[in-house]
Amino acid sequence: MTSIQIGDLILRKIRGFALAAIAAFALGLVACGDNGSSAAPPTQLSAQAGDSRLTLRFSGSSDIEYWLFAAPRADIDSSNWSLTPGARSATKVSSPFVLCGLDNDITYWLFMNGRKNGGPGGAPSEKLAVQPRPAGTTWDKLSLPTSAGLLPSAVESIAMARLSTCPSRSTLATEGRFVSVSASGAIHYSADARTWSSATLPANWTSPLYAVAGFASSVNTTGDPGLVFVATGAMGASLSSKDGINWTLAQAPSASTPVLRAIAALSSSFVAVGEKGAIRSSSDGLSWTDRSSGTAQDLHAILVGNNRVFAAGNAGTLLLSNDSGASWASVSLPEVRDAQLRAIGHGYLRGSASTDLDRFLVGGSGGYVALTSDGGSTWSAQRIPGASTIVGIGRTSRYLLIDDLGQVFTSTDAASWSLQTSIRLDQAKNLLSFDWGYLVGSASGQIFSSF
């Protein structure tokens, strides 16, 4: 390619960028019709920083359409926002609104305006500054209410069913229904993972529960989202719920049925694992199908990710299913030396896009962590210095794991780990990692949260 051709190519790219910027500017700020009008901006704006996101709240009028503009520049205004790399906008915004896919540790400035019937944007609102940051650095301790007739006990498992996703990144959730289960048989639920309430249980229910999972068949639906939750526990017992609030007996405890210690939700079904290699699958928690695991070892963890299902347990046992839990194959891990595996994690190396590097992790006793980047064909392993038994592995914008001493370790690549020395989550038992944070269940009956 000649220097003239190169120069022409550069010029075309510059012109293309300028035209795109002008188009974005016109879309955001110029009238879209002859009958519309500008309107006053919203008031009482506030922006709360999260992990790679911010949550915007404001007061406004139902007959005004509000637009949001954000960019990583302090002098953002109506004439320069669209020319800034990393600029973002959103139309028809209602409160609260979550803006996803932001860069952590970078300050974004934002403003809003209003319009009616497709008119031009009105005067800008006050300007706010907010800096997204990784979750897992600061934690809050949450107390669960006492359930009638049930004593406080260890939080054995926490689950979330996605209800809505980010308009700009449909792989990331903005809202969910959270459910926790306890060794006393208690169940609690929450809409925001901060405030928890006691669920309604079957009459005289006192059987221990060890695992819970759920899904919504109709995400981003204003009506019925099609929620289904299933909780499992002692002697193969299971409860089911259509909202996470009201629960019915799905399968009564039976001495002939093994304890089910962990459960995972697929797109429209559940797979549970437990003692003596037990694996069972169900579409609703009412009827179960036994699956052959090929092992008699107790299984303690299960995870679904990228069309694969992994289950892990005692004596370094790791199983893989590529058909939604119908059939299973044993996976050999390096340097496992009979480690008691207690946790499985999954996350893309650079975010949530399918083109990013897909990674699964397995953790257990002695700080053992194994990592695969090819779906489970090859693994590398290490023992994290100072770590005890790994009981939870997750990822938001970075990888995070906890051990049974309540120590928190973080990593940007799932290979090199750093201890967060200022954090100790007492009596940690399990970890829920979701799109914007973490919840940790403890043996003391409390929940730790970090968003």
C-alpha positions in Angstrom: 0.0 0.0 0.0 1.4 3.4 -1.0 1.7 6.4 1.3 -1.1 8.1 -0.6 -3.4 5.0 -0.1 -2.5 4.9 3.6 -3.3 8.6 4.0 -6.6 8.2 2.2 -7.5 5.3 4.5 -6.7 7.3 7.6 -8.7 10.2 6.2 -11.7 8.0 5.6 -11.5 6.6 9.1 -11.4 10.1 10.6 -14.3 11.2 8.5 -16.2 8.0 9.5 -15.6 8.8 13.2 -16.7 12.4 12.8 -19.9 11.4 11.0 -20.7 8.8 13.7 -20.1 11.4 16.4 -22.3 14.0 14.6 -25.0 11.3 14.2 -24.9 10.4 17.8 -25.1 14.1 18.7 -28.1 14.6 16.6 -29.8 11.5 17.9 -29.4 12.7 21.5 -30.1 16.3 21.4 -32.0 17.4 18.3 -35.7 17.3 17.7 -37.1 14.0 16.2 -40.5 15.5 15.2 -42.4 18.7 14.6 -45.0 18.2 17.4 -42.6 17.6 20.3 -41.1 20.0 22.8 -38.3 20.2 25.2 -38.9 19.6 28.9 -37.3 20.2 32.3 -34.6 17.8 33.4 -35.2 15.4 36.3 -34.4 16.4 39.8 -32.8 14.8 42.9 -30.3 12.9 40.8 -28.0 10.4 42.6 -25.6 7.9 41.2 -24.3 4.9 43.1 -21.1 3.3 42.0 -21.0 -0.5 41.5 -18.8 -3.1 39.8 -18.4 -1.9 36.2 -21.7 -0.1 36.5 -23.6 2.7 38.1 -27.2 2.9 39.4 -29.0 6.2 38.7 -32.0 7.4 40.7 -34.0 10.6 40.1 -37.4 12.2 40.4 -39.4 13.2 37.3 -42.7 13.4 35.6 -44.4 10.4 33.9 -45.2 12.5 30.7 -41.5 13.4 30.1 -39.0 11.2 28.3 -35.6 11.4 30.0 -32.2 10.8 28.3 -28.9 10.1 30.0 -25.5 11.1 28.7 -22.2 10.0 30.3 -18.5 10.3 29.5 -15.1 10.0 31.2 -14.5 13.8 31.1 -15.1 16.4 33.7 -16.2 19.1 31.3 -19.0 17.0 29.6 -21.7 19.0 28.0 -24.1 18.8 25.1 -21.5 19.8 22.6 -18.7 17.4 23.5 -20.0 14.3 25.1 -20.4 12.2 21.9 -16.8 13.1 20.8 -15.3 11.4 23.9 -14.0 7.8 23.8 -16.0 5.8 26.2 -19.1 8.0 26.0 -22.4 6.4 26.7 -26.0 7.4 26.4 -29.4 5.9 27.1 -32.9 7.0 26.1 -36.3 6.6 27.8 -34.7 6.2 31.1 -36.7 5.5 34.2 -35.6 5.4 37.9 -33.8 3.4 39.0 -31.6 2.8 35.9 -28.5 0.7 35.7 -25.7 1.7 33.2 -23.6 -1.4 32.6 -20.3 -2.2 30.9 -18.3 0.7 32.4 -14.6 0.6 33.2 -13.7 0.4 36.9 -11.5 3.0 38.6 -12.3 5.6 35.9 -14.5 8.6 36.8 -17.5 9.2 34.6 -19.5 12.5 34.6 -23.1 12.4 33.5 -26.1 14.6 33.0 -29.7 14.1 31.9 -32.3 16.1 29.9 -36.0 15.9 29.1 -38.3 16.0 26.1 -42.0 15.4 25.2 -43.3 13.6 22.1 -40.0 13.3 20.4 -39.0 16.9 20.8 -35.5 18.3 21.4 -33.7 17.8 24.6 -34.2 20.5 27.2 -31.9 22.1 29.6 -29.3 19.8 31.2 -29.6 18.6 34.7 -27.0 19.0 37.3 -23.8 17.1 36.5 -22.7 14.1 38.7 -19.4 12.3 39.0 -19.2 8.6 39.8 -16.3 6.1 39.7 -17.2 2.3 39.3 -15.0 -0.1 41.3 -14.6 -3.8 41.7 -16.8 -5.7 44.2 -15.3 -7.8 46.9 -13.2 -5.1 48.6 -15.7 -3.9 51.2 -18.3 -6.1 52.8 -21.5 -5.7 54.9 -22.9 -8.1 57.4 -26.6 -8.9 57.0 -28.8 -10.5 59.6 -31.7 -12.8 58.6 -35.1 -12.6 60.4 -36.1 -15.5 62.6 -38.5 -18.0 60.9 -41.4 -19.1 63.0 -40.6 -22.3 64.8 -37.1 -22.6 63.4 -33.9 -21.7 65.2 -31.2 -19.6 63.6 -28.7 -21.9 61.8 -26.0 -22.0 59.1 -26.8 -20.5 55.8 -26.1 -23.4 53.5 -26.7 -22.0 50.1 -27.8 -18.8 48.3 -29.2 -18.5 44.8 -30.3 -15.8 42.4 -32.7 -15.9 39.4 -32.2 -13.2 36.8 -35.2 -11.0 36.2 -33.9 -8.2 33.9 -30.7 -7.5 32.0 -28.8 -4.4 30.9 -30.1 -2.8 27.7 -26.6 -2.4 26.4 -25.3 -5.8 27.5 -27.9 -8.5 27.6 -25.5 -11.0 29.2 -25.4 -8.9 32.4 -28.3 -8.8 34.9 -29.6 -5.7 36.6 -32.3 -7.3 38.8 -33.0 -10.7 40.4 -34.8 -12.6 43.1 -32.5 -14.0 45.8 -33.2 -17.0 48.0 -31.2 -18.5 50.8 -31.7 -21.8 52.6 -30.5 -22.9 56.1 -29.7 -26.1 58.0 -32.7 -25.5 60.2 -35.0 -25.8 57.1 -35.6 -22.0 57.0 -35.8 -20.1 53.7 -35.4 -16.4 53.1 -35.8 -14.2 50.1 -34.8 -10.8 48.9 -35.4 -8.5 45.9 -32.1 -6.5 46.3 -29.8 -8.9 48.3 -29.8 -6.4 51.1 -33.1 -6.7 52.9 -34.3 -10.3 53.6 -37.7 -11.7 54.6 -38.8 -15.1 55.8 -40.5 -17.3 53.2 -43.7 -19.3 53.8 -42.9 -23.0 54.2 -45.0 -26.1 54.2 -46.7 -26.8 57.5 -44.4 -28.3 60.2 -41.4 -28.2 57.9 -38.2 -28.7 59.9 -36.0 -30.8 57.6 -32.5 -29.4 56.9 -31.9 -27.7 53.5 -28.5 -27.6 51.9 -28.9 -26.2 48.4 -31.1 -23.9 46.3 -31.2 -22.8 42.7 -33.7 -21.0 40.4 -34.3 -19.5 37.0 -36.8 -17.2 35.2 -38.0 -18.5 31.9 -39.1 -15.0 30.8 -36.4 -12.5 31.6 -37.2 -8.8 31.0 -40.9 -9.4 31.3 -43.1 -6.9 33.1 -45.6 -9.6 34.0 -45.0 -13.1 35.2 -41.2 -13.9 34.7 -41.8 -17.6 35.0 -39.8 -18.1 38.2 -39.0 -21.6 39.4 -36.9 -22.3 42.5 -36.0 -25.7 43.9 -34.4 -26.4 47.3 -32.9 -29.7 48.3 -31.7 -31.2 51.5 -31.6 -34.1 53.9 -32.8 -37.5 52.8 -33.4 -36.3 49.2 -36.1 -33.9 50.3 -37.0 -31.0 47.9 -39.3 -28.0 48.0 -40.4 -25.9 45.1 -41.6 -22.3 44.6 -42.9 -20.1 41.7 -41.7 -16.9 43.4 -39.1 -17.8 46.0 -41.6 -16.6 48.7 -44.2 -19.4 49.0 -42.9 -22.9 49.0 -44.6 -26.3 48.7 -43.4 -29.8 49.4 -42.1 -31.4 46.2 -40.6 -34.6 47.6 -40.8 -35.7 51.2 -37.7 -36.9 53.0 -37.0 -40.6 52.6 -34.4 -42.6 54.5 -33.6 -44.5 51.2 -32.7 -41.3 49.3 -29.3 -39.7 49.7 -28.7 -36.2 51.0 -28.5 -33.6 48.1 -25.7 -31.1 48.9 -25.7 -28.9 45.8 -28.0 -28.0 43.0 -27.7 -26.0 39.7 -30.3 -24.4 37.5 -30.0 -24.9 33.7 -32.2 -23.0 31.3 -35.3 -25.1 32.1 -34.3 -27.8 34.5 -32.2 -28.6 37.6 -29.4 -31.0 38.5 -28.6 -31.9 42.1 -25.6 -33.8 43.6 -24.9 -35.3 47.0 -23.8 -38.1 49.1 -22.3 -41.3 47.7 -22.0 -39.9 44.2 -25.8 -39.2 43.9 -26.8 -37.1 40.9 -30.5 -36.4 40.1 -32.2 -34.2 37.6 -35.6 -32.6 37.5 -37.6 -30.1 35.5 -39.6 -28.9 38.6 -38.4 -30.5 41.7 -41.4 -32.8 41.9 -40.2 -35.7 39.9 -36.5 -36.7 39.7 -34.4 -38.9 37.5 -31.4 -40.7 38.9 -28.2 -40.3 36.8 -25.1 -42.5 36.9 -22.1 -40.6 38.2 -19.6 -43.5 38.1 -18.4 -42.6 41.6 -19.3 -43.4 45.2 -17.6 -40.3 46.6 -19.7 -37.5 48.2 -20.3 -34.6 45.8 -20.4 -31.1 47.3 -20.5 -28.6 44.4 -22.0 -28.2 41.0 -21.9 -25.5 38.4 -23.3 -24.8 34.9 -21.4 -22.6 32.5 -21.1 -22.3 28.7 -23.1 -25.5 28.0 -21.0 -27.6 30.5 -21.9 -28.9 33.9 -19.1 -29.7 36.4 -19.6 -31.5 39.7 -16.9 -31.9 42.4 -16.5 -33.7 45.7 -14.3 -35.8 47.9 -11.0 -37.4 47.1 -10.3 -35.0 44.2 -13.4 -36.1 42.3 -14.4 -34.0 39.4 -17.1 -34.9 36.9 -18.1 -33.3 33.6 -21.4 -33.4 31.6 -21.9 -32.1 28.1 -25.5 -33.0 27.9 -27.2 -31.0 30.7 -26.4 -33.6 33.4 -27.7 -36.7 31.7 -24.4 -38.5 31.4 -21.1 -37.9 33.2 -17.4 -38.5 32.7 -14.5 -38.4 35.2 -12.0 -35.6 34.9 -8.4 -36.0 36.1 -6.9 -33.1 37.9 -3.1 -32.4 38.4 -1.6 -32.5 41.8 -4.9 -33.0 43.5 -3.6 -35.7 46.0 -7.1 -36.5 47.2 -8.1 -32.9 48.0 -11.6 -32.5 49.2 -13.2 -30.3 46.5 -15.8 -27.9 47.7 -16.2 -25.1 45.1 -16.4 -24.5 41.4 -16.3 -21.2 39.6 -16.6 -19.9 36.0 -15.9 -16.6 34.3 -14.5 -15.1 31.2 -11.1 -13.6 31.5 -12.0 -10.1 30.2 -15.7 -9.9 30.9 -18.9 -11.5 29.7 -18.5 -11.7 25.9 -18.4 -15.2 24.3 -15.2 -14.2 22.4 -13.3 -13.8 25.7 -11.2 -16.5 27.3 -13.5 -19.0 29.0 -12.2 -20.2 32.4 -13.4 -22.8 34.9 -11.9 -23.2 38.4 -12.2 -25.9 41.0 -11.1 -25.4 44.7 -10.8 -27.5 47.8 -8.8 -28.4 50.9 -5.3 -27.1 51.4 -5.9 -24.1 49.3 -6.0 -26.3 46.2 -7.2 -24.5 43.0 -7.3 -26.0 39.5 -7.8 -24.0 36.3 -8.8 -24.8 32.8 -9.2 -22.4 29.8 -10.3 -25.0 27.2 -13.5 -26.4 28.7 -11.9 -29.0 30.9 -9.5 -30.8 28.5 -6.3 -29.5 30.2 -5.8 -28.2 33.7 -3.1 -26.4 35.7 -3.1 -26.5 39.5 -1.7 -24.6 42.5 -2.0 -24.4 46.2 -2.6 -20.8 47.3 -0.2 -19.9 50.2 -2.0 -19.3 53.4 -5.4 -20.6 52.2 -7.4 -23.2 53.9 -10.3 -25.1 52.3 -11.7 -23.1 49.3 -15.5 -23.0 49.7 -16.4 -20.4 47.1 -15.2 -19.2 43.7 -16.7 -16.4 41.6 -16.2 -13.6 39.2 -17.6 -10.1 38.5 -14.9 -7.8 37.0 -12.3 -9.9 38.7 -12.0 -13.4 40.1 -12.6 -14.0 43.8 -12.4 -16.9 46.1 -13.0 -17.5 49.9 -11.9 -20.2 52.2 -13.5 -21.6 55.4 -11.5 -19.2 57.5 -13.3 -16.3 55.8 -10.2 -15.2 53.9 -10.8 -13.4 50.6 -8.4 -13.8 47.7 -8.7 -11.8 44.4 -7.2 -12.2 40.9 -7.4 -10.5 37.6 -6.4 -13.6 35.6 -7.5 -16.6 37.9 -3.8 -17.6 38.1 -2.1 -15.1 40.5 -4.0 -14.5 43.7 -3.7 -11.8 46.4 -5.1 -12.0 49.9 -7.3 -9.1 50.9 -5.7 -8.6 54.3 -8.3 -6.2 55.7 -11.2 -8.7 55.3 -12.2 -11.8 57.3 -15.7 -13.2 56.8 -16.3 -15.2 60.0 -17.4 -18.8 59.5 -17.8 -18.5 55.7 -19.5 -21.6 54.2 -20.4 -20.7 50.6 -20.4 -18.0 48.0 -22.9 -16.7 45.4 -21.3 -14.8 42.6 -23.6 -12.8 40.4 -23.4 -10.0 37.9 -22.8 -7.1 40.2 -21.5 -8.6 43.4 -21.1 -11.4 45.9 -23.0 -13.0 48.8 -21.4 -15.3 51.4 -23.4 -17.6 53.7 -22.0 -18.2 57.1 -22.2 -20.9 59.8 -23.4 -18.2 62.2 -26.6 -17.7 60.2 -25.6 -14.4 58.7 -24.9 -13.2 55.1 -22.0 -11.1 54.0 -22.5 -8.9 51.0 -20.3 -6.9 48.6 -21.6 -5.0 45.6 
